[in-house]
């Protein structure tokens, strides 16, 4: 998020940092092998995005993806899921493609 301040006719651009606690947004069992308190939203997005959806179901998908959309853009979520090495199901990929109106993609070959 960016904030513009106009003192004395000059324009300043600041990046507003907010402290985000991944362990308060996502269930701990999704990150069983890492210390969640050390996860950085920007640096660890390649782990956070697929893990946040790895256990989702059609019934929980809307809630699970909404948590991610607070942190990341739709384009970034889709890109990370397309390239992840995590075992995200094809069902999750279909749900994401449908939600974002993009071409279907698959992580696991049939």
C-alpha positions in Angstrom: 0.0 0.0 0.0 1.3 3.4 -0.9 0.7 6.8 0.7 1.3 10.2 -1.0 2.0 13.2 1.1 2.2 16.7 -0.4 4.0 19.0 2.0 5.4 22.2 0.5 4.3 21.1 -3.0 6.6 18.1 -3.1 5.3 14.6 -3.6 6.6 11.8 -1.4 5.9 8.1 -1.9 6.1 5.8 1.1 5.5 2.1 1.3 3.3 1.4 4.3 4.4 -1.8 6.0 1.9 -3.8 8.0 2.9 -6.6 10.2 1.1 -9.8 9.1 1.1 -12.9 11.2 0.6 -15.9 8.9 -0.2 -18.1 11.9 -3.2 -15.9 12.6 -4.5 -16.2 9.0 -3.9 -19.9 8.2 -4.2 -23.1 10.1 -1.0 -24.3 11.6 -1.3 -27.9 10.1 -0.8 -26.4 6.6 2.7 -25.3 7.6 3.7 -28.4 9.6 7.4 -28.3 8.6 8.2 -24.6 9.1 8.1 -22.1 11.9 5.2 -19.9 10.9 6.5 -16.9 12.9 9.5 -16.8 10.5 7.5 -16.6 7.3 7.7 -13.4 5.3 4.6 -12.5 3.2 6.8 -11.3 0.3 9.8 -13.6 0.4 7.9 -16.8 1.2 4.9 -16.4 -1.1 6.0 -19.5 -3.1 5.4 -21.5 0.0 2.4 -19.6 1.5 0.2 -19.5 -1.5 0.1 -23.3 -2.4 0.1 -24.3 1.3 -2.9 -22.1 2.0 -4.8 -24.0 -0.6 -3.3 -27.5 -0.4 -6.1 -28.9 1.8 -9.0 -26.8 0.4 -12.2 -28.4 -0.7 -15.0 -27.0 -2.9 -16.9 -26.3 0.4 -14.0 -24.3 2.0 -12.4 -22.8 -1.2 -14.1 -19.4 -1.1 -13.0 -18.8 2.5 -9.5 -20.2 1.9 -8.8 -18.2 -1.3 -10.2 -15.0 0.3 -7.5 -15.2 3.0 -4.9 -15.3 0.3 -6.5 -12.4 -1.7 -6.0 -10.2 1.4 -2.3 -10.6 0.9 -1.8 -11.2 -2.8 -3.2 -10.2 -6.2 -5.2 -12.7 -8.2 -2.5 -12.8 -10.9 0.2 -13.6 -8.4 -1.8 -16.3 -6.8 -2.5 -18.0 -10.2 1.2 -17.6 -11.2 2.5 -19.2 -8.0 0.1 -22.1 -8.2 1.1 -22.7 -11.9 4.8 -23.0 -11.0 4.7 -24.5 -7.5 6.4 -27.7 -6.6 3.9 -28.3 -3.8 1.4 -31.0 -4.5 -1.6 -28.8 -5.1 -4.5 -30.9 -6.5 -6.0 -30.5 -10.0 -9.3 -29.8 -8.3 -7.8 -26.7 -6.6 -6.3 -25.6 -9.9 -9.8 -25.9 -11.6 -11.4 -23.9 -8.8 -8.8 -21.1 -9.1 -9.1 -21.0 -12.9 -12.9 -20.8 -12.6 -12.7 -18.0 -10.0 -10.2 -15.9 -11.9 -11.7 -16.6 -15.4 -8.4 -17.9 -16.7 -7.5 -21.0 -18.7 -7.5 -24.2 -16.7 -4.2 -25.5 -15.6 -3.1 -28.6 -13.9 -0.3 -29.4 -11.4 -0.6 -33.2 -11.5 -0.6 -35.1 -14.8 -3.2 -37.8 -15.0 
